[in-house]
Amino acid sequence: LECDLASVYYTMGQQLQERPPLSTLTVSEVEKEILSYLMKSLHHAESALSTTNTRGLKFVSLSQCMGDSHYRLASLYQKTASSSSATSQKLKVSQAGKHYTKALQYYLLPHHRIQIARIYLEMALLHEQEATGKQSIHLLHLSLENLLRISEVLKHYEEERNL
């Protein structure tokens, strides 16, 4: 039941994020609903993961649901950060970074190599957006590290495809 609830809430959040009903809701209301659905999905998926065998297909599916939910939350925070006040922007960028990191923890190799590469790319862009002031060099260095990680992930992906 928990697995099904996680899937349903994730799908609702995904559909709302991809096709927001802006004729009936404001952008802010849509974002709050997406956040609510994805957080509920994470809650139910975590509950289901705690009782699932780590070698089964259900575990891989739940891990993907968790990774996808965190990825969507990170993308939402990153997107809304640019149109926020300075204080709110820092918080949203921080939240985006945390959710990208959590998404990486749930995506399993070799099942999710493309998603992992996509997250590294998004993280590189996030660091570049943040790169102002005294932290610029450090953040640009982190951005470059993420781009290099993409290369490594894609190299392994190509090797697997050629086997």
Secondary structure in CASP SS format (residue, H / E / C, confidence):
PFRMAT SS
TARGET T0000
AUTHOR 0000-0000-0000
METHOD secondary structure of the structure
MODEL  1
L C 1.00
E H 1.00
C H 1.00
D H 1.00
L H 1.00
A H 1.00
S H 1.00
V H 1.00
Y H 1.00
Y H 1.00
T H 1.00
M H 1.00
G H 1.00
Q H 1.00
Q H 1.00
L H 1.00
Q H 1.00
E H 1.00
R C 1.00
P C 1.00
P C 1.00
L C 1.00
S C 1.00
T C 1.00
L C 1.00
T C 1.00
V H 1.00
S H 1.00
E H 1.00
V H 1.00
E H 1.00
K H 1.00
E H 1.00
I H 1.00
L H 1.00
S H 1.00
Y H 1.00
L H 1.00
M H 1.00
K H 1.00
S H 1.00
L H 1.00
H H 1.00
H H 1.00
A H 1.00
E H 1.00
S H 1.00
A H 1.00
L H 1.00
S C 1.00
T C 1.00
T C 1.00
N C 1.00
T C 1.00
R C 1.00
G C 1.00
L H 1.00
K H 1.00
F H 1.00
V H 1.00
S H 1.00
L H 1.00
S H 1.00
Q H 1.00
C H 1.00
M H 1.00
G H 1.00
D H 1.00
S H 1.00
H H 1.00
Y H 1.00
R H 1.00
L H 1.00
A H 1.00
S H 1.00
L H 1.00
Y H 1.00
Q H 1.00
K H 1.00
T H 1.00
A H 1.00
S C 1.00
S C 1.00
S C 1.00
S C 1.00
A H 1.00
T H 1.00
S H 1.00
Q H 1.00
K H 1.00
L H 1.00
K H 1.00
V H 1.00
S H 1.00
Q H 1.00
A H 1.00
G H 1.00
K H 1.00
H H 1.00
Y H 1.00
T H 1.00
K H 1.00
A H 1.00
L H 1.00
Q H 1.00
Y H 1.00
Y C 1.00
L C 1.00
L C 1.00
P C 1.00
H C 1.00
H C 1.00
R H 1.00
I H 1.00
Q H 1.00
I H 1.00
A H 1.00
R H 1.00
I H 1.00
Y H 1.00
L H 1.00
E H 1.00
M H 1.00
A H 1.00
L H 1.00
L H 1.00
H H 1.00
E H 1.00
Q H 1.00
E H 1.00
A C 1.00
T C 1.00
G H 1.00
K H 1.00
Q H 1.00
S H 1.00
I H 1.00
H H 1.00
L H 1.00
L H 1.00
H H 1.00
L H 1.00
S H 1.00
L H 1.00
E H 1.00
N H 1.00
L H 1.00
L H 1.00
R H 1.00
I H 1.00
S H 1.00
E H 1.00
V H 1.00
L H 1.00
K H 1.00
H H 1.00
Y H 1.00
E H 1.00
E H 1.00
E H 1.00
R H 1.00
N C 1.00
L C 1.00
END
